[in-house]
Amino acid sequence: MVLALQVFGVVVAVAALGLFVFGLRRRLIQRPGGTFDCSLRVPGDPAAEPSGKGWVYGVARYSGDRVEWFRVFSYAPRPRRVLERAAIEVVQRRTPQGEEELALLSDAYVLTCTHQGESLELAMSEDALTGFLAWLEAAPPGQRVNVA
């Protein structure tokens, strides 16, 4: 009985530590400011179907001429993707369709983009979308920016 309680205590302590580190990582990502909730999907992935599968919930952060995208459910300290402003081209803007409505946040809009020749989709709120498009258009003079 005592051994079972000790094992249970260790499991609870490890779980609590894991949740604490998870929350600390999120706090450190958001600390510099300029963050917004942003789901990402790469349509070329086998998991990415019109059904709404393949979406990964994340947090994006503006960092100069880049947007750094972090997975929410991860312990990794580095961004999973880095999108350069000069290499992003917005192809299409739409509302979620079909089962995508269940996979994304309720007020999300989907941007179909290309980044360095790779197609990807970003889903974000209307406010985040306005800020993202303004950030794209605010490129320094001489940079090519394509916004649909």
Helices and strands as residue ranges (DSSP letters): H 2-30, E 35-37, E 39-41, E 58-63, E 66-71, E 81-84, G 85-87, E 88-94, H 100-103, E 108-115, E 118-125, H 126-137
